[in-house]
């Protein structure tokens, strides 16, 4: 039996390990060959997670796809999850554009490692040009839904594209991805509501399926809640489950700490120094 295979980027591999790998491992009739195979890719170092193979690399690089396929023993993934996002600027139009380009770059590795019939889930930023991204994804997935989980703040433009039943065009070559996507969004003059012509104006404008999901009885991520009432001195704050390993702001914290202590020589300075 070929085990289920998942490829993801970002920290969502922690959830996949807890929801997929650990329950399968703890099952009474668990066999090594039946355990899900999860490969995580990130540009930054990752803390070890049980049941997850970690690759530090760029998801837009074909060589990264080759590394993943080697881990899958030549097979392809059942699911690809992309939770990555660019460093936001606060300019929503710019952030939305850069995020959509990141998703299309993620398609580079999807076209190499996702098996036909597989699923692709990616974080998106909703905006006025979301219809174009929807049409580009529809080139490869017959079913595309934009979902808003309850865990995502209402005030955030974040949502997730859930793409099902990967079906690349007949004769598609992954090297032709950029050329194919460029065709979408150019006028064809044809009345087309399924995105095959790419004409997104006037009566041909696409209406995107949108689904709000999640448990409404849980905490609202847009609200602040008072701390539980406990006897004085008994409340303890929790440290992060996994603090950053090599954050880009590490050097700034080192300089700030040195300034507070009046340190002049910054050579060899680290966050762990006293």
N, C-alpha and C positions, 0 to 999 in steps of 0.2 A: 504494500500500500504506500503510495506516495504521500508524504506528509504535507500539510498545508504550509504555504510559504508566504511571508509578509515582508515587505520592504518599507521602511519609513525613514523620515528625516526629523530631526528635532528630538524633544524629550517625550514624545508620545510613546516611545518604546517602553517606558515604564508601565504605562497602562496596558499595552499589548502583552507584556510579560505577565502582569497580574490577571488579565482577563482570559488569555489564551494558553500561554505556556504552563503556568503554575497549576491551573485546574486539570490540564491534560496530564501533567506529571504526577499529580496526587491521585489520579483515578485508580481504582483497584486493579484494573486490567491494563494499566499503562505499559506501553512498549516503546523502546527508544526510537524505533523507526516511525512511530505514529505521532511523535511530539512535533508541534509546530516549529518551523524554522524561521526565526526573526532576524533580519539584518538591519541595523541602524546606521545611517550615514549622517555625519555632521561635520561642518568645517572646524569646529572647536573640539577639544578633548572631551570625552564622556566618562562618567563614573561607571564602573562595571555593574551590569544588571544580569541576574540569573536568566539563562535561556536566550540571551541576546548576543549576536555577533556584531561587533562594533567596527565600523570603518570610518576613519577620519579622511574626508575628501569632499570633492565638489560634485554635487548631483548632476551638474550640467556637463560633466566630462565623460566622454565615452570610455575612458580607461576605468573610471569608477564603476560603470556598468559591467565591464568585463570582470572586475573583482567580485561583484555581487553574483554574477552568473557562475563563477567558479565555486562560490560558497553553496550555491544551489545545485551543484553537480550537473550543470548543464540544463537543468529544468528552469522554468520561469515562475514568477511570483503570482499568487492568487490575489494579492492585495498590495497596493502601494499607497502609503499615507504621507502627505507632505504638510507638515505643520510649521514650516519655515516662514519667516517674514523679514523684510528689510528693516534697517534702522529708520524709524519713522521721523519725518521732518515736522509734522504738525500741519503741513499743507496737504489737505485731503486729496485733492486732484493728483498731486505728484505721488503721494503714498499709494493711491489706488493704482496708478499706472505702473509704478515700479513693482508692486505686488503681483499684478497681472503678468508682467514680464517674467517674474520669478516662477510663476506657475507654468507658463509656456516653456521656460527653460527646464522645469521639472519634467515636462512631457518628453524631453530628450531621453531621459533615462527610462521613462515609462515605456516608450516605443521599443526599447531594447530588452527590458526585463519582465514586462507584464504579459501574461499569457492571454490568449483570446478568451473572452468571457469573463475576464478578471475585473476588479473594481479599483477605482482611483479616487482618493479623498484628499482635497487640498484646501488650505485656508485661503480665503479671498477677502478683499475689501470691497464692499458694495458701493457703487457709484453710478454716474450717468452712462458710463461706457461698459457696464457689466454685460449688456446684451452682446457685445462683440466677443467677449471672453466666452460667453455661453455658446455662441455659434462655433467658435474654434474648438471647444471641447466636444461639441456635437459631431464634429467630423470623425471622431474616434469612438464615441460612446452614444448609443441610441437613447439612453436614459440619463439625463443630467438634472439634478435637483440642487437648489441652493438652500441649505438648512441653517437655522439659527438655534444652537443648543441653549438650554437654560443657563448653563455655566458661563455663557458669553454675555457680557454686560449689554443691557438694552441701549446704552448711550454709545456703544462701540459700533463702528461700521463693519466689524469683523463678522464673517459668516463662513460657511464651508460648502464647497462644491462636491457633491456626491455623484460620481460618475460610475455607471454600471454597464456591464456587458461590453467589454473592450472589443471593438470590431473595426480594425484599421481598414481603410479603403483597399479595394482589390489591387494587388500589385504594388502596394505601398512600400517604399524603401525609407527607413528611418533617416537616411541622409537627406531626403527630400522634405523633411518636416518644415523647415523655415519657408521654403518656396510654397508649400501647400497652405500654410497659415496666412501668407501674404495675400492669397486670393480671396480670403474671407474679409468682408468689409468693403470690397470694391463693387460699384454698381453694375448690375447685369441687365436691368430693365425687365426682369422676369418676376412675376408675382410669386413669391416663394416664402413660406412661413416655416420651413424646416431647416433653414440656414444653409442649404446646399448651394445657393447662389451667393450668399454673403451680403445681400442687399438689405440694410437695416433701417431704411427710412420710410416715412409715410405709412401706407397701409401694410407694408411688409415688416414693420417693426416687430421684434420678437417679444412675447410675453413669457417671462421665465417662471417656472414652477418654484414657489418659495414655501418652505415648511418651517414653522416655529415648533420646536420640540423641547422636551424636558419636563421635569417634575415641578409644577407650580407651587407645591407646598414647601419647597426647600428655601434656603437662604437666598435673598436677592443680592446679586453681586454689585448692584448699584447703590445699596444702602449700607449704613454703618450700624452696628449692633453693640449695645453695652456689654461690657465684660460680665461674666457670671459673678454673682454675689457670693464671695467666699470669705472665711475668716482672714483677718489681716495677716499678710506674710505667707499665705498658703498658695496664692496664685503664681503660676510659673508660665512664662512665655515659651513657646516651642521654637527651636532652631529649625532652619530649612531642612527638609529631608535630604537634599543634596546641594550644598553650597557650590557656587561656580568654581571650576578648577583653574581656568586661565582666563579670567574676564578681561576685556579690552581696557577696563578702567583701573586695572590693578596698579599701574604705575602712578596714576593720579592719586590713589589712596596712599601710596608709599610717600609721595612728595608732601601730601597734606599731613601725614603722621609725623614726618621728619620736621616740618615747619613748626608743628605744635611742641615738639621736644627740643627745638633749637639746634637741630643737627645740621652741620654745614657740609660734611663729606657724605655725599649720596651714593658713592660707589659701593656696590654690593649690598645696598639696602634692600630689605625684604619686609613683607607685611608681618612676618613672624618675629622680627627683631624687637627687642625690648626697648 
